Amino acid sequence: MGEDLFSEDYQSIAIFPDGSWKNEYAFYNGATGKISYYSSFEYTVEELQRINNDVSLKIKGSTMAVTSNYFSYLKDRIDARVEELDQLKENACLLHENVVYYNETDDCDDKNEKEKEVISE
């Protein structure tokens, strides 16, 4: 439910699980549907509907992330990708004929030994 604080369309809003929300202008009580303003500013009916729809979508998205175990799924996908990348790195460490291999930052060889290998024809 986070948003980029430096975004041009950032909206300062705190959302509560019951659909209530609070920003710099007002507090909306999701249980009663009543709104209390902090200044002379007031939202139009359309603006309140838009804000409440956005709040509802964010609550649903947050709930779905938890109930569908999304973060476990995400971890599994990341772990699988790390394994793929490790395999690619291992394959890249294999030398082919007629290849000059030298890379001081590579850890394919012992980290204490940085050497140049030339495979002759």
N, C-alpha and C positions, 0 to 999 in steps of 0.2 A: 504494500500500500504506500510505499515511499515514493516521493517525487523529487525531482531535481530542484534544489533550493535556488539555484541560479538561473533556472529556466524563465523565459519571459512570461510564460503562462502559468507560473507557479501560483497555487492557491493555498493560502495558509488555512488549514482546516484540521481539526482533531475529530476523529470518527470513533464512536463508541459502538459496542456490539449490538445494542438494541436499536440502532439506526439513528440515534441522536448524534448531533455534531455541533461543533463550536468553532467559530472563526473570529476575526477581529471585529466583525459587525454584529454578530448575533449568536444566540444559543438556540438550537432547534431540539425539542424534546420528541424523540421518536415514539415514545409510548403514548403521549397525549396529542401529538401533532401541533403543539403550540410553539411559537417562536417568541423569544425575548430579545429585543434589540438593545445595543449599548450606546447608540447615538441616534441622530435623526434619519440616518440611512435606513431604507427599507427595500427588501427584495420584491420584485413582481411575482405574481403567481407562477408565471412561466419559469422564472429564475429559480424559485424554490423547487419546482418540479424537476428541473435539470439537476440541481444540487442533490436532491433526494435520490434521483435515479443514479447519479454517479456514486453516491454513498452506498446505495444498495448493491451496485455492481462490485464495488471494492470489498464489501463485506462478503458477498458470495464468492468472489475470487479467493479471498483469504481462507474462507471456510473450505472451499474445494481443495486448496493446496494442502490443508491439514488432513481432511478426511480421505483424500485419494492417495495419501502418503507420497506426495509429489517429490519431497526432498530426498526420500530414499531412492526413488526412481532417478532423480537427477544425479545423486551420488553414484549409483550403479552405471549410468551412462558416462560420467566423467571417468570412473575407474576403468571402464572398457576402452575409452579413448586413450588413456594413459598407457594401457597395455599395448594398444596399437602403435603408439608413438615409440614406446620402448623397443618393440619388434623392428620398426623401421630403422631406429638408431642402430640396433644390433646388426641389421642387414647392411647398413651403410658402412659399418666397420670392417666388413669383409673386403679384402683387397682382390682385385682382378689382375690378370696378367697385363704387363706393360703400363702399369699405373704408378705414378709417383704420389706417395702419400705423406703428407706432413701437416700437422695442425697442432700447435702448442696448447690449444684449449680443449682438445678432444680427450675424452677419458676412455677411449677404446683400449689403449695400452695402459700399462701401469702408470699412475699419475706421477710417479717419481722419475719415470724415464720418458723423456721427450726426445724422440729420434726421428730421423728421416729414413723411410724404407723405400727401396727401389727394387722392384721385381724385374729381373732381367728377362730378356726375350727368350 
